[in-house]
Amino acid sequence: MLWESGAILLHLADKHGRLLPAGPAHAIQYAFFQTGGWGPNLGRLGARLRRPEAERNVEMVQIFSQEVDRLLGVIDRILADGRPFLAGEYSIGDIMHFPWLAPVHALKAPPLMGRERVLAWFERVAERPAVRRGMAVPG
């Protein structure tokens, strides 16, 4: 039984022959980047920021904020060659990153708002009909 989101997406992409461009390792690396970078760090930052201000560990908020900024820089450098999506074609990597960045985008967080390439990528993904339908599902 599959239960981890990355494994489920990889299984579905393989089963349906979609969302894994030629040279699938290239797309898979972005899925791993999300599970090892975005997920843990945005999750930890969000957990710290949801605490009452008096209970926040300022140093931890700073550490996770800096890591989120660094990860945005990585995505920005990946997109610097003009590719429309992380692996070039729309893939499981884009699917895994997008929902984690949606709240950051909704908050107009300065580290994201200052990265035009990442914002343009975000908008391209957001415009996809399947993404719109998926994001409209209550969660």
C-alpha positions as CSV (number, residue, x, y, z in Angstrom):
1,M,0.0,0.0,0.0
2,L,1.3,3.4,-0.9
3,W,0.8,6.2,1.6
4,E,3.5,8.9,1.1
5,S,2.5,11.7,-1.3
6,G,5.7,11.6,-3.4
7,A,5.4,7.8,-3.8
8,I,1.7,8.1,-4.8
9,L,2.5,10.8,-7.4
10,L,5.3,8.7,-8.8
11,H,3.1,5.7,-9.0
12,L,0.3,7.6,-10.7
13,A,2.7,9.2,-13.2
14,D,4.3,5.9,-14.0
15,K,0.9,4.1,-14.3
16,H,-0.6,6.7,-16.6
17,G,2.6,7.6,-18.5
18,R,2.2,11.3,-17.7
19,L,3.9,13.9,-15.5
20,L,7.4,12.4,-15.9
21,P,9.1,14.0,-18.8
22,A,11.8,12.1,-20.7
23,G,14.6,11.3,-18.3
24,P,12.3,10.9,-15.3
25,A,15.1,11.3,-12.8
26,H,15.1,15.0,-13.6
27,A,11.5,15.4,-12.6
28,I,11.8,13.0,-9.6
29,Q,14.6,15.1,-8.1
30,Y,12.2,18.0,-7.8
31,A,9.8,15.8,-5.9
32,F,12.6,14.8,-3.6
33,F,13.6,18.4,-3.2
34,Q,10.1,19.2,-2.0
35,T,10.0,16.4,0.5
36,G,13.4,17.1,1.9
37,G,13.3,20.9,1.7
38,W,10.0,22.7,1.3
39,G,7.8,20.4,3.2
40,P,9.9,20.2,6.4
41,N,11.0,23.8,6.5
42,L,7.7,25.5,5.6
43,G,6.0,23.2,8.0
44,R,8.3,24.1,10.8
45,L,8.1,27.8,10.1
46,G,4.3,27.6,10.0
47,A,4.2,25.8,13.2
48,R,6.4,28.4,14.9
49,L,4.4,31.3,13.5
50,R,1.1,29.8,14.6
51,R,2.1,30.0,18.2
52,P,1.2,33.1,20.2
53,E,3.9,35.7,19.7
54,A,5.0,35.5,23.4
55,E,5.6,31.7,22.9
56,R,7.6,31.9,19.7
57,N,11.2,31.1,19.6
58,V,12.5,34.0,17.6
59,E,15.8,32.2,16.7
60,M,13.9,29.3,15.3
61,V,11.6,31.6,13.3
62,Q,14.7,33.3,11.9
63,I,16.4,30.0,11.0
64,F,13.4,28.6,9.2
65,S,12.7,31.9,7.5
66,Q,16.2,32.1,6.2
67,E,16.0,28.5,4.9
68,V,12.7,29.2,3.1
69,D,14.4,32.2,1.5
70,R,17.3,30.0,0.5
71,L,15.0,27.4,-1.0
72,L,13.2,30.1,-3.0
73,G,16.6,31.2,-4.3
74,V,17.2,27.6,-5.5
75,I,13.9,27.5,-7.3
76,D,14.7,30.9,-8.8
77,R,18.1,29.7,-10.1
78,I,16.5,26.6,-11.5
79,L,14.0,28.7,-13.5
80,A,16.7,31.2,-14.6
81,D,17.2,29.3,-17.8
82,G,13.7,30.2,-19.0
83,R,12.1,26.8,-18.5
84,P,8.3,27.1,-17.9
85,F,8.2,24.3,-15.2
86,L,10.8,22.9,-12.8
87,A,11.7,19.9,-15.0
88,G,11.0,21.8,-18.2
89,E,7.7,20.1,-18.7
90,Y,4.9,20.1,-16.1
91,S,5.7,17.2,-13.8
92,I,5.2,15.7,-10.3
93,G,7.8,18.2,-9.1
94,D,5.5,21.1,-9.9
95,I,2.6,19.3,-8.4
96,M,4.4,18.8,-5.1
97,H,5.8,22.3,-4.8
98,F,2.7,24.3,-5.7
99,P,0.4,23.7,-2.7
100,W,3.3,24.4,-0.3
101,L,3.9,27.8,-1.9
102,A,0.2,28.7,-2.2
103,P,-0.1,30.0,1.4
104,V,3.2,31.9,1.0
105,H,1.7,33.5,-2.1
106,A,-1.6,34.2,-0.4
107,L,0.3,36.0,2.4
108,K,2.3,38.0,-0.2
109,A,5.4,37.0,1.8
110,P,8.3,39.3,0.8
111,P,10.8,36.5,0.0
112,L,8.5,35.2,-2.6
113,M,7.2,38.5,-3.9
114,G,10.7,39.6,-4.8
115,R,11.3,36.6,-7.1
116,E,9.7,37.3,-10.5
117,R,10.6,33.9,-12.0
118,V,9.2,32.0,-9.1
119,L,6.0,34.1,-9.2
120,A,5.6,33.5,-13.0
121,W,6.1,29.8,-12.4
122,F,3.5,29.9,-9.6
123,E,1.0,31.6,-11.9
124,R,1.6,29.2,-14.8
125,V,0.9,26.3,-12.4
126,A,-2.1,28.0,-10.9
127,E,-3.7,28.5,-14.3
128,R,-3.8,24.8,-15.0
129,P,-7.4,23.6,-14.9
130,A,-6.6,20.5,-12.9
131,V,-4.7,22.6,-10.4
132,R,-7.6,24.9,-10.0
133,R,-9.9,22.0,-9.4
134,G,-7.5,20.4,-6.9
135,M,-7.0,23.6,-5.0
136,A,-10.8,24.1,-4.7
137,V,-11.2,20.8,-2.8
138,P,-11.6,21.6,0.9
139,G,-8.8,20.3,2.9
